[in-house]
């Protein structure tokens, strides 16, 4: 037991000498790679998180969105009423069901954050013309889809400030993921 | 002499002529004798494969080997569809040997049905930013300068689910493959950038048209994720993410972000694009949709194959787990009454296919073949009955395995030797 004090020193010293800078993990070990400029990062950063901090300036509302829904081709795949198209439904067929989960897998209804809807449209729509919508158009389309699912009123304008504040019907009624750890079973207590 | 590559016969003739010229005929008869039609050592008189430049530059398999990928699932969306989009393509496991899936036969999935981007690797960049001390942008050449790892890893699609209508093992299990991946550990890049203490998750994003993105725990990034540029000894194929893809060993296939262009370090689950598809009501089910459980399947004999008669067969199959290396595979040749330890062909690797074999003398009677595996964490591959029992649900045709289906696949052997899906 008396060796407790001396052992750590005996082990740490050689590691520092052999490992050098990488072992400390404080600075870059290889100096490879270029520092992107703030503008380069901004141009590429299309990940919109729940706080909405990455949202670009712009605004839109459901009325504008309703027009864009037709002119940008959304209706052609998702259906004129956002139901029963070849692409996924964007409006619930059972909108009054008290169980939000039972209303269906509808992005602008089930998503826990309005930012998720914005991110999805901006990133992945419209089919074959992805990335062509302006920020105003994405705000408008998001507003339209939230309006037809009774999430926001028709005249509510969405922008950088108001979009992240939209209360989605699902609230926090969804599963948080367990903290993942290496070499751990995929679900505690599950034998399979 | 022409610069055109010579085939073997031409080469032999010309070396004989040169040799003859130099040694005044001494060597020429010796070479000629090897070619003589009446020699006892002459090969069977197969036609020669006519070599051409392409075959020399990048070899082909024999025309007698016809194993190919197919669209998945049966009756699902065709790939390519009328617009040239690819969706899901399954690997021909029934013809597989060893543990490596040839790159040409590796399964393919896209998040929405996608064109494959034709990326010039010189123009491609990977940017790491967010909660880091130093944002960094890497070219593919930069990545190749850094210390590399080469590891066998399987990738499996969340939709790899056996069904009653599936007939072959390609249809029941073909959305899994295993390749040798080479690249830089993501942890190497993140140490280069320096993680801030608030870093808890990362979002990986591809360069394809939908910029598919997924949130993953930072602990996984620092454990074993690979930014891979190599696959089976050459560059990653476009269908698998050229020029770089993220390997997330043991996680569902969709996380293995292809055409990787950006890693953003964040403090919370970002709920971007692919994350919405993983949204679940029950915490237990959400957990099962990340790390893949232990799974195995017999590839020979398997559905629609036919045993020519009673006698000896080596049963062969594959086992894998998202939890680590496979520790044990058991095979039953009597419908699950008795389980027998199978032999590993090679040393099981973590999150990689392990080939197993079991010697079997078929007596010609009707029976059912099964395999099950156990991984290094002690997780055991279950039957569907066991899974239903755990979830306290009746096992009937409406029962669906929660998370990625890792249940035991039964193959029914009829007395005429025909093999069919035991779920049918």
Interface residues (C-beta under 8 A of the other chain):
Chain A: X22 X25 X26 X27 X28 X29 X30 X32 X33 X34 X35 X36 X40 X41 X44 X45 X46 X47 X48 X49 X50 X101 X107 X110 X111 X112 X113 X115 X116 X119 X120 X123 X124 X128 X130 X131 X173 X174 X175 X176 X177 X178 X179 X180 X181 X182 X183 X184 X185 X186 X187 X190 X191 X192
Chain B: X112 X127 X129 X134 X135 X136 X137 X138 X142 X145 X146 X189 X191 X192 X193 X194 X203 X205 X209 X210 X211 X212 X213 X217 X219 X220 X223 X224 X261 X262 X264 X266 X268 X269 X270 X271 X272 X273 X275 X276 X279 X280 X281 X282 X283 X284 X285 X286 X287 X288 X290 X291 X292 X293 X294 X322 X323 X324 X376 X377 X378 X379 X380 X381 X382 X386 X387 X390 X403 X406
